[in-house]
Amino acid sequence: MTLSKKVFITHCVILISTLFLQTSLASELIVPIFKADYTLHHNDIQIGHVALTVKKSGAAQYQLTSSTKTSGLLSFIRDDDVEESSLFDLYNGRIRPLSYHYKADLGDSQKDIILNFDWSKLKVNNSIAGRSWKLAITDGVIDKALMQIALMHDLADNDASLSYQIADGGRLKNYVFTRIGTEKITLDGRQYDTIKLARKKDDKPLITYYWCAKSLANLPVLLRREKKYGTFEMRLDQVKFSD
């Protein structure tokens, strides 16, 4: 199996990150506290693991963390580790990011990105490779990790818009999810009743498919993306929710 560093890391992060944003005010927002473990596959060959957690951080803040590590055959070729974290709170019934950190060790190179949100000035400060700049934002903008939480919440409302504006790469990007229908899927002998979604970013043609389990607070149990060099999947192994 031959995968470039850029291909592997891009697809791992896309699959993880494109699992939450602006929430509907029609129902009370409850942040799910959980730890989920996933495996990453390329053409049915296991290439990595993902640990995704959401926990409380103090009385009124929350911390989302996702860690990706290579495994199996790929770990003999290259050792890639990625960690994403987002500190956020709830404001006026919405998820509001406070800071976001992306750190990747890609074998012999590193990538370090930090976003700090200043809601009093409606600005986000971007820092990467020693360079810093500010980006104007509006209420409802989130970082790409938090799209997961917003999506889980919004799926509970059949009328909610699944369109999210993300501060990413020094600009605002629009992610849109389309409901395809419901589907029963089986993973490792466990059957889930899921909502199937298709997700596009901006006007790009590439589509990522999601299967979100109703019994698990709409947590994605499977993500799939087709590319000309194969199929990438992220499959749920286990999850534990806390009060």
C-alpha positions in Angstrom: 0.0 0.0 0.0 1.5 3.4 -1.0 -0.1 6.5 0.4 1.6 9.9 0.3 1.9 11.8 3.6 -0.4 14.5 2.3 -3.1 12.0 1.2 -3.1 10.1 4.4 -3.1 13.0 6.8 -5.7 15.0 4.7 -8.2 12.2 4.6 -7.8 11.2 8.3 -8.4 14.7 9.4 -11.3 15.3 6.9 -13.0 12.1 8.1 -12.5 13.1 11.7 -13.3 16.7 11.3 -16.2 16.4 9.0 -18.2 14.4 11.5 -20.7 19.5 14.2 -21.6 23.8 14.0 -24.3 26.3 14.6 -27.2 24.9 16.5 -31.0 25.3 16.3 -32.7 27.2 19.0 -35.8 25.1 18.7 -34.5 22.5 21.2 -32.2 22.7 24.2 -28.6 22.2 23.4 -27.0 19.4 25.4 -23.3 18.7 24.8 -22.8 14.9 24.8 -19.9 13.8 27.0 -18.3 10.7 25.5 -15.2 8.8 24.4 -15.3 7.0 21.0 -12.7 4.8 19.3 -12.6 4.4 15.5 -10.4 2.6 13.0 -9.4 4.0 9.7 -9.3 1.9 6.6 -8.1 2.3 3.0 -9.6 -0.3 0.6 -10.5 -2.5 3.7 -6.9 -2.4 5.0 -6.6 -0.9 8.5 -4.3 2.1 8.4 -4.9 3.9 11.7 -6.9 4.6 14.9 -8.8 7.6 16.1 -9.8 8.5 19.7 -12.4 11.1 19.9 -13.5 12.6 23.3 -15.7 15.4 24.6 -15.4 16.3 28.3 -16.2 19.2 30.6 -13.4 21.7 31.2 -14.4 23.7 34.3 -18.0 24.7 35.1 -19.0 26.3 31.8 -16.5 25.1 29.2 -15.9 21.9 27.2 -12.9 20.3 25.5 -13.1 18.2 22.3 -10.0 16.2 21.4 -9.3 13.8 18.6 -6.1 11.8 18.2 -5.1 9.9 15.1 -2.3 7.4 14.9 -1.1 5.2 12.1 -1.1 1.4 12.6 -0.8 -1.9 10.7 1.2 -1.9 7.5 1.3 1.9 7.3 3.1 2.2 10.6 6.1 0.3 9.2 6.3 2.8 6.3 5.7 6.0 8.2 4.8 7.2 11.7 2.1 9.9 11.5 0.4 11.4 14.5 -2.3 14.1 14.5 -4.1 15.8 17.4 -6.9 18.2 17.1 -8.4 20.0 20.1 -11.1 22.6 20.6 -12.0 24.5 23.7 -15.6 25.8 23.5 -18.6 27.0 25.5 -22.3 27.6 25.0 -23.6 31.1 24.3 -27.1 32.1 23.5 -28.0 28.5 22.8 -25.1 27.9 20.4 -21.8 26.2 20.5 -19.1 28.8 20.5 -15.4 28.0 19.9 -12.8 29.7 22.1 -9.6 28.2 20.8 -8.6 25.5 18.3 -5.2 23.6 18.0 -4.1 21.3 15.3 -0.8 19.5 15.6 0.6 17.0 13.2 3.9 15.0 13.3 4.2 13.7 9.7 7.3 11.6 9.9 10.1 14.1 9.3 7.9 17.2 9.2 5.5 19.0 11.6 2.5 21.2 11.3 1.1 23.4 14.1 -2.0 25.6 13.7 -3.6 27.7 16.5 -6.9 29.6 16.2 -8.0 32.0 19.0 -11.5 33.4 18.8 -12.2 37.0 20.0 -15.9 37.3 20.1 -15.9 40.8 21.5 -14.3 42.0 18.2 -15.6 39.2 15.9 -12.2 38.2 14.9 -10.2 35.0 14.9 -6.4 35.1 15.2 -4.7 32.5 13.1 -1.2 31.3 13.8 0.9 28.9 11.7 4.6 28.4 11.2 5.4 31.7 12.9 2.9 33.7 10.9 -0.2 35.3 12.4 -3.2 37.1 10.8 -6.7 38.0 11.8 -9.9 36.9 10.0 -13.3 38.6 10.4 -16.1 36.3 11.6 -19.8 36.4 12.4 -21.9 34.8 15.1 -22.3 31.1 14.4 -18.9 30.5 12.9 -17.1 27.5 14.4 -13.8 25.6 14.0 -13.9 22.4 11.9 -13.7 20.0 14.9 -16.9 21.4 16.5 -18.9 20.6 13.4 -19.3 17.1 14.8 -21.2 18.3 17.9 -23.4 20.7 16.0 -24.3 18.0 13.5 -25.3 15.5 16.2 -27.6 18.1 17.8 -29.1 19.4 14.6 -30.0 15.9 13.3 -32.6 15.7 16.2 -34.6 18.4 14.4 -35.9 17.3 11.0 -36.3 20.9 9.9 -32.8 22.1 11.0 -30.5 23.4 8.3 -27.3 21.3 8.2 -25.1 24.0 6.8 -22.1 25.2 8.7 -19.5 28.0 8.3 -16.1 27.0 9.4 -12.9 29.0 10.1 -10.3 26.9 8.4 -7.1 27.6 6.5 -7.3 31.4 7.1 -10.7 31.8 5.5 -14.4 30.8 6.0 -15.6 27.6 4.3 -19.1 26.4 3.9 -19.9 22.7 4.7 -23.4 21.5 3.7 -25.0 18.1 4.7 -27.9 16.6 2.8 -30.2 14.0 4.3 -30.3 11.0 2.1 -32.6 8.8 4.2 -32.4 6.1 6.9 -30.5 2.9 6.7 -29.7 -0.1 8.9 -25.9 -0.9 8.9 -23.9 -3.6 10.7 -20.4 -3.0 12.0 -18.5 -5.8 13.9 -21.8 -7.7 14.4 -23.6 -4.7 15.9 -26.6 -3.3 14.0 -27.4 0.4 14.0 -30.4 2.4 12.8 -28.8 5.4 11.1 -29.4 8.6 9.3 -27.4 8.7 6.1 -25.9 12.0 5.0 -23.9 13.4 2.1 -21.5 16.2 2.8 -19.9 18.7 0.4 -17.4 21.5 1.1 -17.9 24.8 -0.8 -18.5 24.0 -4.5 -16.1 21.0 -4.6 -17.4 17.9 -6.3 -16.0 15.4 -3.7 -18.6 13.9 -1.4 -18.2 12.3 2.1 -21.0 10.0 3.3 -22.0 9.7 7.0 -24.1 7.2 8.9 -25.2 8.6 12.2 -26.7 6.3 14.8 -30.0 7.5 16.4 -29.3 5.3 19.5 -25.9 7.0 20.1 -27.1 10.7 20.2 -26.6 10.8 16.4 -22.9 10.0 16.7 -21.4 9.0 13.3 -20.6 5.3 13.3 -19.3 5.2 9.7 -17.8 7.7 7.3 -16.9 6.9 3.7 -15.1 8.8 0.9 -14.4 7.5 -2.6 -11.3 8.6 -4.4 -9.7 7.5 -7.6 -7.1 5.6 -5.6 -9.6 3.8 -3.3 -12.1 4.0 -0.6 -11.4 5.6 2.8 -13.5 4.7 5.8 -13.7 5.6 9.5 -15.6 2.9 11.5 -16.8 3.0 15.1 -15.3 0.4 17.4 -16.7 1.4 20.7 -18.2 4.4 22.5 -18.9 5.3 26.1 -21.2 8.2 27.2 -21.0 9.9 30.6 -23.4 12.0 32.5 
